[in-house]
Amino acid sequence: MTGPDRTPPPGDPAPDGDAGAAGRFADFGRPRRVDGGLKARSTRGAIGVSWWSRRFLEVLESFALGTRLTRGRSYARKGQVLRLDVTPGRVEATVQGSRAEPYRVGIELPVFPAALWERVERDLAAQAFFSARLLAGDLPAELEEVFADAGAPLFPSGVAELTQRCSCPDFAVPCKHLAATFYLLAEAFDADPFQLLHWRGRGRAELLDRLRALRAGATDPAGTPERSGSDTGATAGVIAGSAAGVQPVPAAGAARVLAALPAIPLDEAVDRFWLPPVPLPDRPPTLATGPELLLRQLGAPAPAIGGPGLLERLRRAYRTFGRS
């Protein structure tokens, strides 16, 4: 965790500093009022609704940042954050303090290498449940385990992974401007869960395109799983990818069950034609989607037309209509 040299010039009261830092910041003032800033949707209590946003804040608090994070909660709720941009490996924000010029905030987190993303994508494509949830705009809770099994925790495993910078003169890390950015970032993950994956190096469109291609590669061009009566070994469950450049993925769903079954001529199995080749599970898995599925697919609108706040209002309206 690093930051700039925050030693204030002689005579500078450092208005947005920590009032307890050896008297250096005793003369700080109130932050300037902002119109049109990004306000946290949560007006009281904890910030973060989804499991991934709460998990993100829990991880930060586990780094002994909990008390320092609360310093920026009021900033986040007052709308002092003017801009928040998430790009691969970096979050940039502009936060208005008591000085005329807003402070520049940057939070960096290493992106995952391409080879690791390819492994994760193959693991996700091998399970129809993961692909369906992601295509529905949702992050299954098991996703964190998929990344952990690949040797790359989805969330930062230590505070040293985060590079935090702010142009304010406060020595505390995180300062209130960084802390406010963390809170708004958690709510940005609420509004669009793919922002979390984008920060780690894989955007929504690219990830979903890869999953579709890998899932399509699990069947032959005719749409039926390839299987051989003589091949019941370890390679029986691997289906060759039909898309160019797509590596083979393990068979999933019905293909995994049918791969090891011998090919039986139809005239020898007429009496069992309408029966399943293997017993079906008592209760097949279901995918529950909320009425605001379209909002999850589109992501948060631009700040100029309401940003995450407009998204939350639309989400409540969709839920109301869904109950009627």
For each residue, the residues with C-beta under 8 A, 3 or more apart:
1: 159 160 162 163 164 173
2: 163 164 165
3: 6 164 165 166 173
4: 165 166 167
5:
6: 3 166 168 169 170 171
7: 169 171
8: 12 13 14 17 24 169
9: 12
10:
11:
12: 8 9 169
13: 8 25 26 27 28
14: 8 17 24 25 27 28 168 169 170
15: 25 27 28 29 97 98 99
16: 28 31 97 98 99 103 168 169 170 175 176 177
17: 8 14 21 24 25 28 168 169 170 171 175
18: 21 25 71 170 171 172 175
19: 25 26 28
20: 25
21: 17 18 24 25 170 171 172
22:
23: 26
24: 8 14 17 21
25: 13 14 15 17 18 19 20 21 28 170
26: 13 19 23
27: 13 14 15
28: 13 14 15 16 17 19 25 98
29: 15 98
30: 98
31: 16 34 75 78 80 96 97 98
32: 96 97 98 99 100
33:
34: 31 37 78 79 80 82 96
35:
36: 79 303
37: 34 78 79 80 81 82 96
38: 79 81 82 83 84 184 303 307 308
39: 76 77 78 79 309
40: 43 47 73 76 77 183 184 187
41: 187 190 308 309 312
42: 45 46 47 48 77 187
43: 40 77
44:
45: 42
46: 42 54 57
47: 40 42 53 57 73 76 183 186 187
48: 42 53 54 56 57 186 187 189 190
49: 53 54 190
50: 53 54 139 189 190 193
51: 54 55 139 141
52: 55 56 139 189 193 196
53: 47 48 49 50 56 57 186 187 189 190
54: 46 48 49 50 51 57 58 186
55: 51 52 58 59 144 155
56: 48 52 53 59 60 155 185 186 189 196
57: 46 47 48 53 54 60 61 69 182 183 186
58: 54 55 61 62
59: 55 56 62 63 155 156
60: 56 57 63 65 66 69 182
61: 57 58 64 65 66 69
62: 58 59
63: 59 60 158 159
64: 61
65: 60 61 68 69 159 174
66: 60 61 69 70
67: 70 71
68: 65 71 172 173 174 179
69: 57 60 61 65 66 72 73 174 179 182 183
70: 66 67 73 179
71: 18 67 68 172 174 175 176 179
72: 69 75 76 174 175 176 177 178 179 180 181 182 183
73: 40 47 69 70 76 77 179 180 183
74: 77 78
75: 31 72 78 80 81 95 176 177 179 180
76: 39 40 47 72 73 80 81 179 180 183 184
77: 39 40 42 43 73 74
78: 31 34 37 39 74 75
79: 34 36 37 38 39
80: 31 34 37 75 76 95 96 97 177 180
81: 37 38 75 76 84 93 94 95 96 180 181 184
82: 34 37 38 93 94 95 96 102
83: 38 92 93 94 303
84: 38 81 91 92 93 181 184 185 188
85: 91 92 93
86: 91 185 188 195 198 199
87: 90 91 92 198 199
88: 111 198 199 200 201 203
89: 108 109 110 111 199 201
90: 87 106 107 108 109 199
91: 84 85 86 87 105 106 107 108 109 181 185 199
92: 83 84 85 87 104 105 106
93: 81 82 83 84 85 104 105 106 107 177 180 181 184
94: 81 82 83 102 103 104 105
95: 75 80 81 82 102 103 105 166 177 180 181
96: 31 32 34 37 80 81 82 102 103
97: 15 16 31 32 80 102 103 168 177
98: 15 16 28 29 30 31 32
99: 15 16 32 103
100: 32
101:
102: 82 94 95 96 97
103: 16 94 95 96 97 99 166 167 168 177
104: 92 93 94 165 166 167
105: 91 92 93 94 95 165 166 167 177 178 181
106: 90 91 92 93 163 164 165 166
107: 90 91 93 162 163 164 165 178 181 182 185
108: 89 90 91 162 163 164 165
109: 89 90 91 156 161 162 163 199 200
110: 89 161
111: 88 89 199 200 201
112: 116 117 120 152 200 201 202
113: 116 117
114: 117 118
115: 118 119
116: 112 113 119 120 150 151 152
117: 112 113 114 120 121 201 202
118: 114 115 121 122 247
119: 115 116 122 123 150
120: 112 116 117 123 124 146 147 150 152
121: 117 118 124 125 207 210 211 214
122: 118 119 125 126 214 247 249 250
123: 119 120 126 127 130 146 149 150
124: 120 121 127 130 131 134 143 146 211
125: 121 122 130 131 210 211 214 215 218 249 252
126: 122 123 249 250 251 252
127: 123 124 130 131 252
128: 131 132 215 252 253
129: 132 133 140 285 287
130: 123 124 125 127 133 134 140 142 143 146
131: 124 125 127 128 134 135 211 215
132: 128 129 135 136 287
133: 129 130 136 138 139 140 287
134: 124 130 131 137 138 139 140 207 208 211
135: 131 132 208 211 212
136: 132 133 287 289 293 296 297
137: 134 193 194 293 296 297
138: 133 134 193 289 296
139: 50 51 52 133 134 143 193 196
140: 129 130 133 134 143
141: 51 144
142: 130 145 146
143: 124 130 139 140 146 147 154
144: 55 141 147 148 153 154 155
145: 142 148 149
146: 120 123 124 130 142 143 149 150
147: 120 143 144 150 152 153 154
148: 144 145 151 152 153 154
149: 123 145 146
150: 116 119 120 123 146 147
151: 116 148
152: 112 116 120 147 148
153: 144 147 148 156 157
154: 143 144 147 148 196 200
155: 55 56 59 144
156: 59 109 153 159 161 162
157: 153 161
158: 63 161
159: 1 63 65 156 162
160: 1
161: 109 110 156 157 158
162: 1 107 108 109 156 159
163: 1 2 106 107 108 109
164: 1 2 3 106 107 108 173 174 178
165: 2 3 4 104 105 106 107 108
166: 3 4 6 95 103 104 105 106 170 174 175 177 178
167: 4 103 104 105
168: 6 14 16 17 97 103 175 177
169: 6 7 8 12 14 16 17
170: 6 14 16 17 18 21 25 166 175 176 177
171: 6 7 17 18 21
172: 18 21 68 71 175
173: 1 3 68 164 178
174: 65 68 69 71 72 164 166 177 178 179 182
175: 16 17 18 71 72 166 168 170 172 178 179
176: 16 71 72 75 170 179 180
177: 16 72 75 80 93 95 97 103 105 166 168 170 174 180 181
178: 72 105 107 164 166 173 174 175 181 182
179: 68 69 70 71 72 73 75 76 174 175 176 182 183
180: 72 73 75 76 80 81 93 95 176 177 183 184
181: 72 81 84 91 93 95 105 107 177 178 184 185
182: 57 60 69 72 107 174 178 179 185 186
183: 40 47 57 69 72 73 76 179 180 186 187
184: 38 40 76 81 84 93 180 181 187 188
185: 56 84 86 91 107 181 182 188 189
186: 47 48 53 54 56 57 182 183 189 190
187: 40 41 42 47 48 53 183 184 190 191 308
188: 84 86 184 185 191 192 195 300 308
189: 48 50 52 53 56 185 186 192 193 195 196
190: 41 48 49 50 53 186 187 193 308
191: 187 188 195 299 300 308 311 312
192: 188 189 195 204 296 299 300
193: 50 52 137 138 139 189 190 196 197 296
194: 137 197 198 203 204 207 299
195: 86 188 189 191 192 198 199 299
196: 52 56 139 154 189 193 199 200
197: 193 194 200 201 202 203 204 207
198: 86 87 88 194 195 201 202 203 204
199: 86 87 88 89 90 91 109 111 195 196
200: 88 109 111 112 154 196 197
201: 88 89 111 112 117 197 198
202: 112 117 197 198 206 207
203: 88 194 197 198 206 207
204: 192 194 197 198 207 208 299
205: 208 209
206: 202 203 209 210
207: 121 134 194 197 202 203 204 210 211
208: 134 135 204 205 211 212
209: 205 206 212 213
210: 121 125 206 207 213 214
211: 121 124 125 131 134 135 207 208 214 215
212: 135 208 209 215 216
213: 209 210 216 217 241 243 246
214: 121 122 125 210 211 217 218 241 246 249
215: 125 128 131 211 212 218 252
216: 212 213 219 242 243
217: 213 214 239 240 241 242 243 246 248 249
218: 125 214 215 225 239 241 249 251 252 255
219: 216 222 223 224 225 226 239 242 255
220: 223 224 225 226 239 242
221: 242
222: 219
223: 219 220
224: 219 220
225: 218 219 220 239 251 254 255 258 259
226: 219 220 239 240
227: 231 236 255 258 259 260 261 263
228: 231 236 263
229: 262 263
230:
231: 227 228 235 236
232: 236 260
233: 236
234: 237
235: 231 238
236: 227 228 231 232 233 259 260
237: 234 250 251 255 256 259 260
238: 235 248 249 250 251
239: 217 218 219 220 225 226 248 249 250 251 255 259
240: 217 226 248
241: 213 214 217 218 246 247 248 249
242: 216 217 219 220 221 246
243: 213 216 217 246
244:
245:
246: 213 214 217 241 242 243
247: 118 122 241
248: 217 238 239 240 241
249: 122 125 126 214 217 218 238 239 241 252
250: 122 126 237 238 239 256
251: 126 218 225 237 238 239 255 256 259
252: 125 126 127 128 215 218 249 255 256
253: 128 256 257
254: 225 257 258
255: 218 219 225 227 237 239 251 252 258 259
256: 237 250 251 252 253 259
257: 253 254 260 261 277 278
258: 225 227 254 255 261 277
259: 225 227 236 237 239 251 255 256
260: 227 232 236 237 257
261: 227 257 258 277 278
262: 229
263: 227 228 229
264: 268 269
265: 268 269
266: 269 270 273
267: 270
268: 264 265
269: 264 265 266 272 273
270: 266 267 273
271:
272: 269 275
273: 266 269 270
274:
275: 272
276: 279 280
277: 257 258 261
278: 257 261
279: 276
280: 276 284
281: 284
282:
283:
284: 280 281
285: 129
286:
287: 129 132 133 136
288:
289: 136 138 293
290: 293 318 319 322
291: 318 319 321 322
292: 295 296 314 315 318 319
293: 136 137 289 290 296 297
294: 297 298 318
295: 292 298 311 314 315 318
296: 136 137 138 192 193 292 293 299
297: 136 137 293 294
298: 294 295 301
299: 191 192 194 195 204 296
300: 188 191 192 307 308 311
301: 298 305 306 307 310 311
302: 305 307
303: 36 38 83 306 307
304:
305: 301 302 310
306: 301 303 309 310 311 313
307: 38 300 301 302 303 310 311
308: 38 41 187 188 190 191 300 311 312
309: 39 41 306 312 313
310: 301 305 306 307 313 314
311: 191 295 300 301 306 307 308 314 315
312: 41 191 308 309 315 316
313: 306 309 310 316 317
314: 292 295 310 311 317 318
315: 292 295 311 312 318 319
316: 312 313 319 320
317: 313 314 320 321
318: 290 291 292 294 295 314 315 321 322
319: 290 291 292 315 316 322 323
320: 316 317 323 324
321: 291 317 318 324
322: 290 291 318 319
323: 319 320
324: 320 321
